[in-house]
């Protein structure tokens, strides 16, 4: 007989020798319950219905540090009696088998809610972060670093800032139409760029056409236009 088996047998024998009142207290130390409602507060409190139909009010919901949730009605939980006192109850974990994210492989972790928001830590070093409607990020500084690539795929991409800096060895813009408003400096700025219809002067220093000739630009690129 192993040491664990000996300990279990000793516990069973201890329970057998206890009084009926003590046995009832031991049997009621942990009970299965269903959440009827959750009340807000520094510590959330629940009304819980036990499997035997008993209604327990003001049951403290103790949550792990850094994580909090307000469980939906009809979620399931285990009720613990502190010091064996059935009037001093707490719940530690609350789950909902209907809403629980079920597409997990061995070793994976997920955070979810009933709206379809999902943080899924997947095997192989992959994280899926999904929001059906909107995802908001707010911070003084947000850094995104992809050692190989950062890919953005969407119908509309909008960036609004006082200043935008792009630094790359090669930059490619592939679009049917590219529109740039405001002053544009190419290659760090320099001389102005002439446009179709702009006035020009040509100085001819010798020959029968010597002199200064004025006119306008009459042709230009059909692919690049400027206002």
N, C-alpha and C positions, 0 to 999 in steps of 0.2 A: 504494500500500500504506500502510495506516495505521500509526501508531506501535505500537499494540497487536499488530497482525499481525506487525510486525518483531520485537517482543519474544518472541512465541510461537515464531516460526521460529528465533530464536536459541536458545531453550530446547530446542527439538527437536533442533537440530544439536548442542548441548552434550551431550544425552543420547546421541546417536548416537556421539559421539566418546569417551564414557566407557567404562570397562572393564566387562566382564560383571558383576564383583562390585559395581561402583558402580551399574550398572543394577538389579541385584537389590535393593540397598539403597534406591534411589529408588522402585522398585515396591512395596516393603514399608513405606514411610513411613506410609501410611494404609491400613488394612484394615477390611473389614466383619466384625463379630462378633456373637455372640449370648450374652447373659448367662446363666451357669449358676447363680451364687449371688452374694450381696452380703454382705460381712462388715462389722459395725459398727466404729466407731472414730472418732477425731478427723477423719480422712479415711477415707471408706469405700473398701474395696478389693473388687474383683470377680474372679471366675473367669470367663473369657470363652473361648468357642469360636469360632475364626476360620472364615471361609467355606471354607478349605482343610482344616478338621478339626483344626487345632492347638489344644491347650488351653493357655491362658495364665493363670497364677496370680498373685495379688497385684498386680492391675492397679489403679492409683489412679484413683478416680472424682472428678474435679475439678468442683465445682459452683459456680454463680454466687453471689455474696454475697447473703445474705438469703433464699435458696431452698434447700431440701433435700428429697430424696425417697429412699426405698429401693425401687428398681425391682423389678418382678416378674420371676420366672424366665422365660426365653425372650424377654425384651425385646431389641431390636436396638440396636447402637451402632457408632460408628466408633472404631477403635483407632489411636492415634498413637504412633509410635516417636520418643522424645526423642533428638535429635542423631543420628538414623538408627540408634540402637542397638535392635535387636529384643528385647533383654532389659530395656529400660527403657520400659515401655508405660504410657500413660494413656488414659482415655476421658473425653470432655468432655460429650457428650450421649447420653442413653439414652431410647429411645422404644419404644412398644408399639402396633403398628398395630391389634391386636385391641381394645385397651381405649381407644384414643384417642377423645376426644370429637370427633365428626365434623360436628355441626350448626353449622358456622361459615360466616358470610358473609365476603366480602372485608373485611379490616381488623379483624376481631374477634379477641378473645383469650380463652382459657379455661384454668382450672386444674381438674384432675379427679383422681379415683382410681378404683380398681376396685370401690368400695362404692357408687358413685352420688353421692358428694359433688361439688358443682360450683360454681365461681365463673365466671360467664360475663359478660364485658364486651362488651356488644352495641352495634351501631351505633345512633346517635340518642341517646346519653347514657343508655342503660338498662343496669342491672346485675342479673343474676339470681344469687341465692345460694341453693343448694338442699342440703338434707341429708335423706336418706331416714328417719332416726330421730330424732336429737337435735342441736340446735345450742346450744352453750354460749358465753356471753360473760361474762368476768370482768374487772373493773377497779374502781378506787376511785371513778371517776365515769364514767358512760356518758351521753353527750348525743345525743339524737335530734332533729333539726330538719327539718321539712318546710315549705317556704315556702308551700305551698298546702294540703297535707293529709297526715296520717299515718293510714293505714288498718290496722286489725288485724281479721282474720277467723279465727275458730277456734271449736271446740266448747266449750272451757273456758278462761277467762282468769283467772289467779290472780296477785294482787299481795300480797306480804308485806313489811311495813316498819314501823319504829317510828313513822314519821310520814308522812302522805300529804297533799299540798297540790295542789288543783286550782283554777286561776284562769282564768276565761273570762268573756266578755261574756254568753254564753248557754250554758247546760248543759242537755242533754235526756237523760233516762233513759227508754227505752221498753222495758218488760218486763212480762210477765204478773204477776210477783210480785217485789217489791223488799224485801229484808230488811236492816235495819240493827240491829246489836247494840251495846249500850253506851249511854252518854250521848249525846244528840243536841242540839246547839244550832242553832236556826233563826234566821237573820238576826242572827247574832252572839250569840245567847243572850238571856236576859231572864227574864220571868215563866214559871212552870211551865205546862205544857199539861195541861188536864183530859182525863180519859178516861171512857168509859162505866162507870158504877158508882161513880165518885169522889163523895165528899161535897161538897155545896155549901151555902152560906148566902146568902140573899137578904134585903137590908135594904130594907124599904118604909117610907118616911119620912112618909107622910100617907094619909088616907083610912081606910076601915073595916078595911083589911088592914094597917094600919101595924104595924111590928114586924120582928123578925128571924125568918126562916123557914129551916129546915134540910131537906135532902133529898139525893137522889142524882141523878146524870145518868142518864137512862133511854134516850137515843137518841143515835146518832152516825153518822159516815160509814161506809158499807159498803165503801169503797175504801181507806181508811187505817185501820190498826189499830196499837195499841201495847201492849207488855207491862207 
